[in-house]
């Protein structure tokens, strides 16, 4: 049977391609920032007082960063009591900010 063998010792590949590839990085070293993997757990009240959501923390944070949701927006976690509404600006991981906020300002 024919098998593929890379030409590591012929021009123009001589001395450039490694003969043995390094092992892949450990899975723990890979950062997963895909918000589609996050469970939607946050609800907010719109300007008419209607509940909207649930949404992921990443979605709320992004909307806050771009000022789609003002700091005074009332939010609560889906597991919280119905009366546990708090302002968006008092929940640190929902506030937004960072480089995107600086480019909008």
Biopython code that builds the backbone (N, CA, C, O; Angstrom):
import numpy as np
from Bio.PDB.StructureBuilder import StructureBuilder

atoms = [
    (1, "UNK", "N", (0.835, -1.181, 0.000)),
    (1, "UNK", "CA", (0.000, 0.000, 0.000)),
    (1, "UNK", "C", (0.879, 1.244, 0.000)),
    (1, "UNK", "O", (1.988, 1.253, 0.535)),
    (2, "UNK", "N", (0.356, 2.268, -0.605)),
    (2, "UNK", "CA", (1.068, 3.541, -0.612)),
    (2, "UNK", "C", (0.725, 4.304, 0.652)),
    (2, "UNK", "O", (-0.437, 4.341, 1.057)),
    (3, "UNK", "N", (1.702, 4.902, 1.271)),
    (3, "UNK", "CA", (1.445, 5.737, 2.434)),
    (3, "UNK", "C", (2.094, 7.083, 2.207)),
    (3, "UNK", "O", (3.100, 7.204, 1.508)),
    (4, "UNK", "N", (1.505, 8.074, 2.805)),
    (4, "UNK", "CA", (2.009, 9.432, 2.645)),
    (4, "UNK", "C", (3.179, 9.657, 3.594)),
    (4, "UNK", "O", (3.090, 9.352, 4.783)),
    (5, "UNK", "N", (4.251, 10.179, 3.075)),
    (5, "UNK", "CA", (5.402, 10.538, 3.897)),
    (5, "UNK", "C", (5.822, 11.940, 3.492)),
    (5, "UNK", "O", (6.226, 12.148, 2.348)),
    (6, "UNK", "N", (5.738, 12.916, 4.407)),
    (6, "UNK", "CA", (6.123, 14.277, 4.049)),
    (6, "UNK", "C", (7.601, 14.338, 3.687)),
    (6, "UNK", "O", (8.432, 13.622, 4.246)),
    (7, "UNK", "N", (7.899, 15.203, 2.750)),
    (7, "UNK", "CA", (9.278, 15.329, 2.280)),
    (7, "UNK", "C", (10.023, 16.328, 3.164)),
    (7, "UNK", "O", (10.248, 17.468, 2.758)),
    (8, "UNK", "N", (10.400, 15.911, 4.353)),
    (8, "UNK", "CA", (11.051, 16.818, 5.291)),
    (8, "UNK", "C", (12.532, 16.992, 5.001)),
    (8, "UNK", "O", (13.160, 17.924, 5.504)),
    (9, "UNK", "N", (13.099, 16.095, 4.185)),
    (9, "UNK", "CA", (14.535, 16.173, 3.948)),
    (9, "UNK", "C", (14.877, 16.602, 2.526)),
    (9, "UNK", "O", (16.019, 16.450, 2.092)),
    (10, "UNK", "N", (13.892, 17.139, 1.793)),
    (10, "UNK", "CA", (14.147, 17.594, 0.432)),
    (10, "UNK", "C", (13.880, 19.092, 0.334)),
    (10, "UNK", "O", (13.093, 19.641, 1.106)),
    (11, "UNK", "N", (14.528, 19.742, -0.605)),
    (11, "UNK", "CA", (14.335, 21.174, -0.816)),
    (11, "UNK", "C", (12.903, 21.401, -1.273)),
    (11, "UNK", "O", (12.411, 20.557, -2.021)),
    (12, "UNK", "N", (12.204, 22.422, -0.911)),
    (12, "UNK", "CA", (12.592, 23.538, -0.037)),
    (12, "UNK", "C", (12.286, 23.284, 1.438)),
    (12, "UNK", "O", (12.347, 24.206, 2.250)),
    (13, "UNK", "N", (11.953, 22.022, 1.794)),
    (13, "UNK", "CA", (11.513, 21.731, 3.155)),
    (13, "UNK", "C", (12.643, 21.298, 4.089)),
    (13, "UNK", "O", (12.433, 21.209, 5.298)),
    (14, "UNK", "N", (13.805, 21.034, 3.568)),
    (14, "UNK", "CA", (14.903, 20.530, 4.391)),
    (14, "UNK", "C", (15.218, 21.505, 5.521)),
    (14, "UNK", "O", (15.474, 22.686, 5.285)),
    (15, "UNK", "N", (15.197, 21.009, 6.714)),
    (15, "UNK", "CA", (15.532, 21.809, 7.885)),
    (15, "UNK", "C", (14.447, 22.764, 8.343)),
    (15, "UNK", "O", (14.627, 23.456, 9.345)),
    (16, "UNK", "N", (13.318, 22.820, 7.634)),
    (16, "UNK", "CA", (12.249, 23.743, 8.001)),
    (16, "UNK", "C", (11.129, 23.028, 8.741)),
    (16, "UNK", "O", (10.685, 23.483, 9.795)),
    (17, "UNK", "N", (10.679, 21.925, 8.197)),
    (17, "UNK", "CA", (9.588, 21.183, 8.818)),
    (17, "UNK", "C", (10.133, 20.261, 9.895)),
    (17, "UNK", "O", (11.134, 19.578, 9.680)),
    (18, "UNK", "N", (9.482, 20.237, 11.051)),
    (18, "UNK", "CA", (9.932, 19.309, 12.094)),
    (18, "UNK", "C", (9.587, 17.879, 11.699)),
    (18, "UNK", "O", (8.592, 17.638, 11.016)),
    (19, "UNK", "N", (10.397, 16.952, 12.124)),
    (19, "UNK", "CA", (10.111, 15.554, 11.811)),
    (19, "UNK", "C", (9.067, 14.995, 12.762)),
    (19, "UNK", "O", (8.348, 14.056, 12.420)),
    (20, "UNK", "N", (8.983, 15.574, 13.961)),
    (20, "UNK", "CA", (7.987, 15.145, 14.931)),
    (20, "UNK", "C", (7.253, 16.388, 15.419)),
    (20, "UNK", "O", (7.883, 17.356, 15.846)),
    (21, "UNK", "N", (5.934, 16.365, 15.358)),
    (21, "UNK", "CA", (5.151, 17.504, 15.808)),
    (21, "UNK", "C", (5.062, 17.506, 17.329)),
    (21, "UNK", "O", (5.005, 16.443, 17.947)),
    (22, "UNK", "N", (5.049, 18.693, 17.939)),
    (22, "UNK", "CA", (4.901, 18.746, 19.397)),
    (22, "UNK", "C", (3.491, 18.323, 19.797)),
    (22, "UNK", "O", (2.566, 18.403, 18.989)),
    (23, "UNK", "N", (3.322, 17.875, 21.040)),
    (23, "UNK", "CA", (1.983, 17.466, 21.475)),
    (23, "UNK", "C", (1.060, 18.681, 21.561)),
    (23, "UNK", "O", (1.535, 19.801, 21.745)),
    (24, "UNK", "N", (-0.248, 18.476, 21.431)),
    (24, "UNK", "CA", (-1.182, 19.604, 21.542)),
    (24, "UNK", "C", (-1.200, 20.128, 22.971)),
    (24, "UNK", "O", (-0.851, 19.399, 23.901)),
    (25, "UNK", "N", (-1.604, 21.389, 23.159)),
    (25, "UNK", "CA", (-1.666, 21.928, 24.518)),
    (25, "UNK", "C", (-2.734, 21.199, 25.325)),
    (25, "UNK", "O", (-3.679, 20.654, 24.755)),
    (26, "UNK", "N", (-2.589, 21.185, 26.642)),
    (26, "UNK", "CA", (-3.622, 20.528, 27.459)),
    (26, "UNK", "C", (-4.955, 21.240, 27.337)),
    (26, "UNK", "O", (-5.001, 22.450, 27.114)),
    (27, "UNK", "N", (-6.023, 20.505, 27.479)),
    (27, "UNK", "CA", (-7.370, 21.065, 27.312)),
    (27, "UNK", "C", (-7.624, 22.201, 28.280)),
    (27, "UNK", "O", (-8.339, 23.140, 27.931)),
    (28, "UNK", "N", (-7.072, 22.157, 29.483)),
    (28, "UNK", "CA", (-7.288, 23.200, 30.482)),
    (28, "UNK", "C", (-6.707, 24.535, 30.040)),
    (28, "UNK", "O", (-7.156, 25.587, 30.497)),
    (29, "UNK", "N", (-5.722, 24.506, 29.165)),
    (29, "UNK", "CA", (-5.093, 25.743, 28.719)),
    (29, "UNK", "C", (-5.920, 26.475, 27.673)),
    (29, "UNK", "O", (-5.669, 27.647, 27.394)),
    (30, "UNK", "N", (-6.893, 25.803, 27.096)),
    (30, "UNK", "CA", (-7.718, 26.419, 26.072)),
    (30, "UNK", "C", (-8.829, 27.226, 26.732)),
    (30, "UNK", "O", (-9.577, 26.691, 27.550)),
    (31, "UNK", "N", (-8.944, 28.485, 26.393)),
    (31, "UNK", "CA", (-9.980, 29.343, 26.970)),
    (31, "UNK", "C", (-11.246, 29.229, 26.135)),
    (31, "UNK", "O", (-11.205, 29.347, 24.910)),
    (32, "UNK", "N", (-12.352, 29.004, 26.792)),
    (32, "UNK", "CA", (-13.647, 28.935, 26.116)),
    (32, "UNK", "C", (-14.420, 30.185, 26.486)),
    (32, "UNK", "O", (-14.780, 30.374, 27.648)),
    (33, "UNK", "N", (-14.674, 31.033, 25.516)),
    (33, "UNK", "CA", (-15.413, 32.259, 25.793)),
    (33, "UNK", "C", (-16.691, 32.342, 24.960)),
    (33, "UNK", "O", (-17.263, 33.419, 24.796)),
    (34, "UNK", "N", (-17.122, 31.232, 24.451)),
    (34, "UNK", "CA", (-18.315, 31.195, 23.625)),
    (34, "UNK", "C", (-19.556, 31.311, 24.517)),
    (34, "UNK", "O", (-19.882, 30.386, 25.261)),
    (35, "UNK", "N", (-20.239, 32.450, 24.435)),
    (35, "UNK", "CA", (-21.409, 32.653, 25.291)),
    (35, "UNK", "C", (-22.558, 31.718, 24.931)),
    (35, "UNK", "O", (-23.512, 31.595, 25.699)),
    (36, "UNK", "N", (-22.486, 31.055, 23.775)),
    (36, "UNK", "CA", (-23.548, 30.111, 23.433)),
    (36, "UNK", "C", (-23.512, 28.882, 24.338)),
    (36, "UNK", "O", (-24.482, 28.125, 24.389)),
    (37, "UNK", "N", (-22.393, 28.674, 25.061)),
    (37, "UNK", "CA", (-22.291, 27.558, 25.982)),
    (37, "UNK", "C", (-22.858, 27.914, 27.357)),
    (37, "UNK", "O", (-23.078, 27.030, 28.184)),
    (38, "UNK", "N", (-23.092, 29.190, 27.601)),
    (38, "UNK", "CA", (-23.589, 29.656, 28.892)),
    (38, "UNK", "C", (-25.109, 29.509, 28.954)),
    (38, "UNK", "O", (-25.802, 29.748, 27.965)),
    (39, "UNK", "N", (-25.616, 29.120, 30.107)),
    (39, "UNK", "CA", (-27.052, 29.001, 30.305)),
    (39, "UNK", "C", (-27.645, 30.373, 30.588)),
    (39, "UNK", "O", (-27.148, 31.078, 31.466)),
    (40, "UNK", "N", (-28.691, 30.774, 29.874)),
    (40, "UNK", "CA", (-29.326, 32.071, 30.151)),
    (40, "UNK", "C", (-29.937, 32.082, 31.549)),
    (40, "UNK", "O", (-30.805, 31.265, 31.856)),
    (41, "UNK", "N", (-29.485, 33.003, 32.394)),
    (41, "UNK", "CA", (-29.953, 33.020, 33.778)),
    (41, "UNK", "C", (-30.317, 34.406, 34.288)),
    (41, "UNK", "O", (-30.617, 34.550, 35.473)),
    (42, "UNK", "N", (-30.303, 35.431, 33.442)),
    (42, "UNK", "CA", (-30.578, 36.794, 33.894)),
    (42, "UNK", "C", (-31.788, 37.380, 33.183)),
    (42, "UNK", "O", (-31.966, 37.197, 31.979)),
    (43, "UNK", "N", (-32.612, 38.082, 33.937)),
    (43, "UNK", "CA", (-33.812, 38.750, 33.423)),
    (43, "UNK", "C", (-33.655, 40.236, 33.715)),
    (43, "UNK", "O", (-33.108, 40.614, 34.752)),
    (44, "UNK", "N", (-34.133, 41.079, 32.805)),
    (44, "UNK", "CA", (-34.145, 42.517, 33.087)),
    (44, "UNK", "C", (-35.542, 43.070, 32.834)),
    (44, "UNK", "O", (-36.350, 42.461, 32.132)),
    (45, "UNK", "N", (-35.812, 44.243, 33.424)),
    (45, "UNK", "CA", (-37.081, 44.934, 33.175)),
    (45, "UNK", "C", (-36.828, 46.028, 32.151)),
    (45, "UNK", "O", (-35.913, 46.839, 32.298)),
    (46, "UNK", "N", (-37.656, 46.038, 31.107)),
    (46, "UNK", "CA", (-37.499, 47.072, 30.087)),
    (46, "UNK", "C", (-38.110, 48.387, 30.576)),
    (46, "UNK", "O", (-38.609, 48.463, 31.699)),
    (47, "UNK", "N", (-38.070, 49.411, 29.738)),
    (47, "UNK", "CA", (-38.543, 50.739, 30.144)),
    (47, "UNK", "C", (-40.036, 50.760, 30.457)),
    (47, "UNK", "O", (-40.510, 51.681, 31.123)),
    (48, "UNK", "N", (-40.778, 49.770, 29.992)),
    (48, "UNK", "CA", (-42.212, 49.686, 30.291)),
    (48, "UNK", "C", (-42.497, 48.797, 31.500)),
    (48, "UNK", "O", (-43.656, 48.574, 31.850)),
    (49, "UNK", "N", (-41.436, 48.286, 32.140)),
    (49, "UNK", "CA", (-41.607, 47.450, 33.311)),
    (49, "UNK", "C", (-41.867, 45.987, 33.016)),
    (49, "UNK", "O", (-42.196, 45.222, 33.923)),
    (50, "UNK", "N", (-41.725, 45.584, 31.755)),
    (50, "UNK", "CA", (-41.949, 44.187, 31.380)),
    (50, "UNK", "C", (-40.660, 43.399, 31.539)),
    (50, "UNK", "O", (-39.572, 43.893, 31.240)),
    (51, "UNK", "N", (-40.796, 42.166, 32.015)),
    (51, "UNK", "CA", (-39.638, 41.292, 32.157)),
    (51, "UNK", "C", (-39.184, 40.806, 30.785)),
    (51, "UNK", "O", (-40.005, 40.414, 29.955)),
    (52, "UNK", "N", (-37.891, 40.833, 30.554)),
    (52, "UNK", "CA", (-37.302, 40.361, 29.308)),
    (52, "UNK", "C", (-36.240, 39.323, 29.652)),
    (52, "UNK", "O", (-35.419, 39.545, 30.542)),
    (53, "UNK", "N", (-36.255, 38.205, 28.958)),
    (53, "UNK", "CA", (-35.232, 37.199, 29.189)),
    (53, "UNK", "C", (-35.822, 35.828, 29.410)),
    (53, "UNK", "O", (-37.020, 35.623, 29.212)),
    (54, "UNK", "N", (-35.018, 34.916, 29.806)),
    (54, "UNK", "CA", (-33.676, 35.094, 30.358)),
    (54, "UNK", "C", (-32.600, 35.220, 29.275)),
    (54, "UNK", "O", (-32.750, 34.757, 28.144)),
    (55, "UNK", "N", (-31.512, 35.868, 29.682)),
    (55, "UNK", "CA", (-30.347, 36.077, 28.826)),
    (55, "UNK", "C", (-29.097, 35.633, 29.570)),
    (55, "UNK", "O", (-29.109, 35.489, 30.793)),
    (56, "UNK", "N", (-28.029, 35.420, 28.831)),
    (56, "UNK", "CA", (-26.762, 35.060, 29.461)),
    (56, "UNK", "C", (-26.126, 36.305, 30.065)),
    (56, "UNK", "O", (-26.433, 37.428, 29.665)),
    (57, "UNK", "N", (-25.245, 36.096, 31.025)),
    (57, "UNK", "CA", (-24.502, 37.206, 31.615)),
    (57, "UNK", "C", (-23.684, 37.920, 30.540)),
    (57, "UNK", "O", (-23.553, 39.143, 30.570)),
    (58, "UNK", "N", (-23.135, 37.161, 29.592)),
    (58, "UNK", "CA", (-22.339, 37.759, 28.509)),
    (58, "UNK", "C", (-23.188, 38.697, 27.651)),
    (58, "UNK", "O", (-22.714, 39.757, 27.240)),
    (59, "UNK", "N", (-24.438, 38.316, 27.377)),
    (59, "UNK", "CA", (-25.318, 39.177, 26.585)),
    (59, "UNK", "C", (-25.622, 40.475, 27.338)),
    (59, "UNK", "O", (-25.534, 41.566, 26.776)),
    (60, "UNK", "N", (-25.983, 40.338, 28.622)),
    (60, "UNK", "CA", (-26.296, 41.521, 29.426)),
    (60, "UNK", "C", (-25.078, 42.437, 29.496)),
    (60, "UNK", "O", (-25.194, 43.652, 29.343)),
    (61, "UNK", "N", (-23.916, 41.843, 29.729)),
    (61, "UNK", "CA", (-22.685, 42.630, 29.830)),
    (61, "UNK", "C", (-22.397, 43.368, 28.527)),
    (61, "UNK", "O", (-22.013, 44.537, 28.549)),
    (62, "UNK", "N", (-22.579, 42.703, 27.405)),
    (62, "UNK", "CA", (-22.328, 43.343, 26.110)),
    (62, "UNK", "C", (-23.306, 44.496, 25.886)),
    (62, "UNK", "O", (-22.899, 45.559, 25.415)),
    (63, "UNK", "N", (-24.576, 44.310, 26.213)),
    (63, "UNK", "CA", (-25.552, 45.383, 26.043)),
    (63, "UNK", "C", (-25.235, 46.555, 26.966)),
    (63, "UNK", "O", (-25.419, 47.711, 26.586)),
    (64, "UNK", "N", (-24.762, 46.262, 28.172)),
    (64, "UNK", "CA", (-24.376, 47.328, 29.101)),
    (64, "UNK", "C", (-23.150, 48.068, 28.577)),
    (64, "UNK", "O", (-23.072, 49.292, 28.675)),
    (65, "UNK", "N", (-22.199, 47.331, 28.023)),
    (65, "UNK", "CA", (-20.985, 47.947, 27.477)),
    (65, "UNK", "C", (-21.317, 48.956, 26.387)),
    (65, "UNK", "O", (-20.707, 50.024, 26.324)),
    (66, "UNK", "N", (-22.263, 48.633, 25.542)),
    (66, "UNK", "CA", (-22.624, 49.511, 24.431)),
    (66, "UNK", "C", (-23.806, 50.421, 24.758)),
    (66, "UNK", "O", (-24.402, 51.029, 23.869)),
    (67, "UNK", "N", (-24.136, 50.506, 26.051)),
    (67, "UNK", "CA", (-25.184, 51.407, 26.556)),
    (67, "UNK", "C", (-26.575, 51.096, 26.026)),
    (67, "UNK", "O", (-27.438, 51.973, 26.008)),
    (68, "UNK", "N", (-26.803, 49.869, 25.595)),
    (68, "UNK", "CA", (-28.162, 49.472, 25.225)),
    (68, "UNK", "C", (-29.020, 49.315, 26.475)),
    (68, "UNK", "O", (-30.232, 49.526, 26.440)),
    (69, "UNK", "N", (-28.378, 48.943, 27.577)),
    (69, "UNK", "CA", (-29.049, 48.863, 28.868)),
    (69, "UNK", "C", (-28.376, 49.888, 29.785)),
    (69, "UNK", "O", (-27.180, 49.779, 30.056)),
    (70, "UNK", "N", (-29.128, 50.880, 30.264)),
    (70, "UNK", "CA", (-28.526, 51.869, 31.157)),
    (70, "UNK", "C", (-28.201, 51.254, 32.522)),
    (70, "UNK", "O", (-28.773, 50.226, 32.887)),
    (71, "UNK", "N", (-27.289, 51.873, 33.278)),
    (71, "UNK", "CA", (-26.907, 51.350, 34.591)),
    (71, "UNK", "C", (-28.080, 51.194, 35.554)),
    (71, "UNK", "O", (-28.016, 50.377, 36.473)),
    (72, "UNK", "N", (-29.141, 51.959, 35.361)),
    (72, "UNK", "CA", (-30.298, 51.895, 36.264)),
    (72, "UNK", "C", (-31.265, 50.757, 35.929)),
    (72, "UNK", "O", (-32.263, 50.579, 36.628)),
    (73, "UNK", "N", (-30.993, 49.989, 34.880)),
    (73, "UNK", "CA", (-31.854, 48.865, 34.498)),
    (73, "UNK", "C", (-31.942, 47.866, 35.646)),
    (73, "UNK", "O", (-30.927, 47.509, 36.243)),
    (74, "UNK", "N", (-33.151, 47.419, 35.951)),
    (74, "UNK", "CA", (-33.346, 46.430, 37.006)),
    (74, "UNK", "C", (-33.137, 45.031, 36.445)),
    (74, "UNK", "O", (-33.680, 44.684, 35.396)),
    (75, "UNK", "N", (-32.341, 44.229, 37.159)),
    (75, "UNK", "CA", (-32.046, 42.857, 36.748)),
    (75, "UNK", "C", (-32.214, 41.930, 37.946)),
    (75, "UNK", "O", (-32.171, 42.356, 39.100)),
    (76, "UNK", "N", (-32.405, 40.652, 37.636)),
    (76, "UNK", "CA", (-32.394, 39.635, 38.686)),
    (76, "UNK", "C", (-32.024, 38.300, 38.067)),
    (76, "UNK", "O", (-32.254, 38.047, 36.884)),
    (77, "UNK", "N", (-31.448, 37.462, 38.898)),
    (77, "UNK", "CA", (-31.105, 36.099, 38.489)),
    (77, "UNK", "C", (-32.400, 35.284, 38.490)),
    (77, "UNK", "O", (-33.278, 35.520, 39.319)),
    (78, "UNK", "N", (-32.521, 34.340, 37.579)),
    (78, "UNK", "CA", (-33.759, 33.551, 37.490)),
    (78, "UNK", "C", (-34.035, 32.760, 38.761)),
    (78, "UNK", "O", (-35.189, 32.439, 39.046)),
    (79, "UNK", "N", (-33.006, 32.442, 39.526)),
    (79, "UNK", "CA", (-33.196, 31.687, 40.762)),
    (79, "UNK", "C", (-33.551, 32.578, 41.947)),
    (79, "UNK", "O", (-33.896, 32.077, 43.017)),
    (80, "UNK", "N", (-33.469, 33.901, 41.764)),
    (80, "UNK", "CA", (-33.752, 34.832, 42.853)),
    (80, "UNK", "C", (-35.255, 35.014, 43.026)),
    (80, "UNK", "O", (-36.043, 34.733, 42.123)),
    (81, "UNK", "N", (-35.624, 35.482, 44.189)),
    (81, "UNK", "CA", (-37.030, 35.785, 44.473)),
    (81, "UNK", "C", (-37.540, 36.853, 43.507)),
    (81, "UNK", "O", (-36.759, 37.663, 43.009)),
    (82, "UNK", "N", (-38.809, 36.856, 43.247)),
    (82, "UNK", "CA", (-39.427, 37.832, 42.349)),
    (82, "UNK", "C", (-39.158, 39.266, 42.811)),
    (82, "UNK", "O", (-39.104, 40.180, 41.989)),
    (83, "UNK", "N", (-38.991, 39.465, 44.108)),
    (83, "UNK", "CA", (-38.767, 40.818, 44.634)),
    (83, "UNK", "C", (-37.291, 41.182, 44.708)),
    (83, "UNK", "O", (-36.952, 42.229, 45.259)),
    (84, "UNK", "N", (-36.403, 40.348, 44.170)),
    (84, "UNK", "CA", (-34.956, 40.551, 44.304)),
    (84, "UNK", "C", (-34.345, 41.354, 43.152)),
    (84, "UNK", "O", (-33.209, 41.090, 42.759)),
    (85, "UNK", "N", (-35.064, 42.311, 42.616)),
    (85, "UNK", "CA", (-34.542, 43.133, 41.522)),
    (85, "UNK", "C", (-33.482, 44.084, 42.057)),
    (85, "UNK", "O", (-33.655, 44.688, 43.116)),
    (86, "UNK", "N", (-32.383, 44.211, 41.318)),
    (86, "UNK", "CA", (-31.319, 45.151, 41.677)),
    (86, "UNK", "C", (-30.917, 45.915, 40.425)),
    (86, "UNK", "O", (-31.174, 45.484, 39.301)),
    (87, "UNK", "N", (-30.287, 47.050, 40.647)),
    (87, "UNK", "CA", (-29.800, 47.835, 39.508)),
    (87, "UNK", "C", (-28.638, 47.111, 38.835)),
    (87, "UNK", "O", (-27.813, 46.489, 39.504)),
    (88, "UNK", "N", (-28.581, 47.196, 37.522)),
    (88, "UNK", "CA", (-27.527, 46.572, 36.741)),
    (88, "UNK", "C", (-26.140, 47.007, 37.212)),
    (88, "UNK", "O", (-25.211, 46.199, 37.236)),
    (89, "UNK", "N", (-25.997, 48.270, 37.583)),
    (89, "UNK", "CA", (-24.677, 48.781, 37.946)),
    (89, "UNK", "C", (-24.153, 48.283, 39.295)),
    (89, "UNK", "O", (-23.017, 48.595, 39.654)),
    (90, "UNK", "N", (-24.939, 47.526, 40.046)),
    (90, "UNK", "CA", (-24.446, 46.964, 41.303)),
    (90, "UNK", "C", (-24.084, 45.487, 41.183)),
    (90, "UNK", "O", (-23.677, 44.870, 42.167)),
    (91, "UNK", "N", (-24.226, 44.920, 40.000)),
    (91, "UNK", "CA", (-23.853, 43.523, 39.763)),
    (91, "UNK", "C", (-22.553, 43.539, 38.960)),
    (91, "UNK", "O", (-22.583, 43.731, 37.744)),
    (92, "UNK", "N", (-21.403, 43.339, 39.632)),
    (92, "UNK", "CA", (-20.098, 43.525, 38.979)),
    (92, "UNK", "C", (-19.915, 42.786, 37.662)),
    (92, "UNK", "O", (-19.415, 43.382, 36.708)),
    (93, "UNK", "N", (-20.293, 41.527, 37.567)),
    (93, "UNK", "CA", (-20.021, 40.795, 36.325)),
    (93, "UNK", "C", (-21.040, 41.062, 35.220)),
    (93, "UNK", "O", (-20.961, 40.449, 34.155)),
    (94, "UNK", "N", (-21.989, 41.959, 35.449)),
    (94, "UNK", "CA", (-22.937, 42.342, 34.400)),
    (94, "UNK", "C", (-22.718, 43.760, 33.897)),
    (94, "UNK", "O", (-23.312, 44.153, 32.892)),
    (95, "UNK", "N", (-21.887, 44.529, 34.566)),
    (95, "UNK", "CA", (-21.772, 45.963, 34.276)),
    (95, "UNK", "C", (-21.219, 46.308, 32.904)),
    (95, "UNK", "O", (-21.531, 47.375, 32.375)),
    (96, "UNK", "N", (-20.425, 45.457, 32.322)),
    (96, "UNK", "CA", (-19.813, 45.805, 31.045)),
    (96, "UNK", "C", (-18.581, 46.639, 31.271)),
    (96, "UNK", "O", (-18.026, 46.665, 32.370)),
    (97, "UNK", "N", (-18.160, 47.315, 30.241)),
    (97, "UNK", "CA", (-16.955, 48.131, 30.329)),
    (97, "UNK", "C", (-15.887, 47.569, 29.422)),
    (97, "UNK", "O", (-16.175, 46.800, 28.505)),
    (98, "UNK", "N", (-14.652, 47.958, 29.683)),
    (98, "UNK", "CA", (-13.529, 47.469, 28.894)),
    (98, "UNK", "C", (-13.298, 48.276, 27.655)),
    (98, "UNK", "O", (-13.796, 49.394, 27.523)),
    (99, "UNK", "N", (-12.528, 47.700, 26.727)),
    (99, "UNK", "CA", (-12.106, 48.409, 25.522)),
    (99, "UNK", "C", (-13.276, 48.839, 24.648)),
    (99, "UNK", "O", (-13.249, 49.922, 24.064)),
    (100, "UNK", "N", (-14.302, 47.999, 24.556)),
    (100, "UNK", "CA", (-15.456, 48.338, 23.709)),
    (100, "UNK", "C", (-16.133, 49.593, 24.230)),
    (100, "UNK", "O", (-16.534, 50.446, 23.438)),
    (101, "UNK", "N", (-16.267, 49.727, 25.532)),
    (101, "UNK", "CA", (-16.909, 50.899, 26.102)),
    (101, "UNK", "C", (-16.090, 52.149, 25.823)),
    (101, "UNK", "O", (-16.648, 53.227, 25.621)),
    (102, "UNK", "N", (-14.772, 52.012, 25.813)),
    (102, "UNK", "CA", (-13.925, 53.160, 25.550)),
    (102, "UNK", "C", (-14.039, 53.631, 24.109)),
    (102, "UNK", "O", (-13.915, 54.826, 23.839)),
    (103, "UNK", "N", (-14.273, 52.712, 23.181)),
    (103, "UNK", "CA", (-14.392, 53.108, 21.788)),
    (103, "UNK", "C", (-15.748, 53.776, 21.510)),
    (103, "UNK", "O", (-15.867, 54.584, 20.589)),
    (104, "UNK", "N", (-16.763, 53.436, 22.309)),
    (104, "UNK", "CA", (-18.092, 54.018, 22.110)),
    (104, "UNK", "C", (-18.160, 55.398, 22.720)),
    (104, "UNK", "O", (-18.820, 56.284, 22.178)),
    (105, "UNK", "N", (-17.483, 55.595, 23.844)),
    (105, "UNK", "CA", (-17.582, 56.848, 24.592)),
    (105, "UNK", "C", (-17.086, 58.038, 23.804)),
    (105, "UNK", "O", (-17.108, 59.162, 24.304)),
]
sb = StructureBuilder()
sb.init_structure("model")
sb.init_model(0)
sb.init_chain("A")
sb.init_seg("    ")
for serial, (resi, resn, name, xyz) in enumerate(atoms, 1):
    if name == "N":
        sb.init_residue(resn, " ", resi, " ")
    sb.init_atom(name, np.array(xyz, "f"), 0.0, 1.0, " ", f" {name:<3s}", serial, name[0])
structure = sb.get_structure()
